[in-house]
Amino acid sequence: MAESGALAQGHSAEFFDGTSALSAKVQVRADIDRLTIVFPADVARTVHWPLVDTRWIDGVEKPVLSTSEAPDARLVLDSPGLVDELATLGLLSKGGVETAKSRKTHSQAWRYGLAAVGVTVGLLVAIPLLSGPFARLAPDSWREKLGIETAEVIEALLGKQCENTEPLAILERMTARLTKNLPANELLNVAVLDTKMINAFAMAGGQIRVMNGLIRNAQSSEEVAGVLAHEIAHVILRHPEEFAFRQFGYEILLSTIADSGMVTEIAASTGLLLVNTAHSRESEAAADALGIELLRGAGISSGGIAAFFARHASDPGKLENVLKFISSHPPSAARKEMFEKAGNTGGAALSNEDWQTLKLACAES
């Protein structure tokens, strides 16, 4: 199976740097939050365009892109596949890029709108402070829609879901064991993504994605159960929704009262932020504490997750740059100590046979 999403495939294009009439044949791919432009004729040269600064300014069969970082530069793709998918996911917008001339043109309009900006700033300050209560009051239909669309972005960026039924059934049983004491209406959708990244993501509406790299890196099923319990705790505590409200509160309020397509845009931005941002210290500490309770209620030893932290505490930089579960505060050594203090009661998360099968979740059939 592929180890990255469809967006990471190379797409042929012609690149104009905006300083001369010369062009160059290039290959373009989407890498999480940017376009990477590779020059086959000059392997030492690579150009990166952040997606947030990139616009689809013209063309349909041969889309033309530009960037505010280099407004005169142009990227002409040979086919529309890449931009169509980016636009569908809400990661690429149509329209012109901002230049020095356009900023000057709009400066007067900004001055006239100063009073309105003041009101908006007030809202933007207040809404993040109330992100926790808002997250717990969000309607389930909105949570589910945001979670599904965020998961689609994550999968497009990182890798598709693995489909080996027997390993996934084992993971489903592990999830059921961890959540057996939760209310019946707390629905979860746990899947494995085919990527070497060592990570796991909890999203709104009970969506959880575990990277195959994390399962393959784990040395016991108790380590996987510990990470899964932690992500389930984030879902129960509504941390993904709180995260979204904290980042996009004003847009979220509008999306709940109007069918404006804003949920898709929020999901795209949330997906990008999830792969680059850790939860707050308070959220992580709360998820750690509840995760321990879930392990205890399931009769699963917390020794596995303690060993996971112990293994990486001696070299935190090596793994923490890619695993937000590890990279958040407190650091690995402190979290290891906390899990050890929780006690090592309980047994194995899986039989050895099931553990070996789970590690084949993304194996080619």
Sequence and secondary structure as in RCSB ss.txt:
>XXXX:A:sequence
MAESGALAQGHSAEFFDGTSALSAKVQVRADIDRLTIVFPADVARTVHWPLVDTRWIDGVEKPVLSTSEAPDARL
VLDSPGLVDELATLGLLSKGGVETAKSRKTHSQAWRYGLAAVGVTVGLLVAIPLLSGPFARLAPDSWREKLGIET
AEVIEALLGKQCENTEPLAILERMTARLTKNLPANELLNVAVLDTKMINAFAMAGGQIRVMNGLIRNAQSSEEVA
GVLAHEIAHVILRHPEEFAFRQFGYEILLSTIADSGMVTEIAASTGLLLVNTAHSRESEAAADALGIELLRGAGI
SSGGIAAFFARHASDPGKLENVLKFISSHPPSAARKEMFEKAGNTGGAALSNEDWQTLKLACAES
>XXXX:A:secstr
  SS GGGS EEEEEE SSSS EEEEEEEEETTEEEEE TT TT EEEEEGGGEEEEE SSS EEEETTEEEEEE
EESSSHHHHHHHHTTS EES    HHHHHHHHHHHHHTHHHHHHHHHHHHHHHHTHHHHHHHS HHHHHHHHHHH
HHHHHHHH  B   HHHHHHHHHHHHHHTTTS TT   EEEEES     EEE GGGEEEEEHHHHHH SSHHHHH
HHHHHHHHHHHTTHHHHHHHHHHHHHHHHHHHS SSHHHHHHHHHHHHHTT    HHHHHHHHHHHHHHHHHHTB
 THHHHHHHHHHHTSHHHHHTT HHHHSSS HHHHHHHHHHT   SB SS HHHHHHHTTTT   
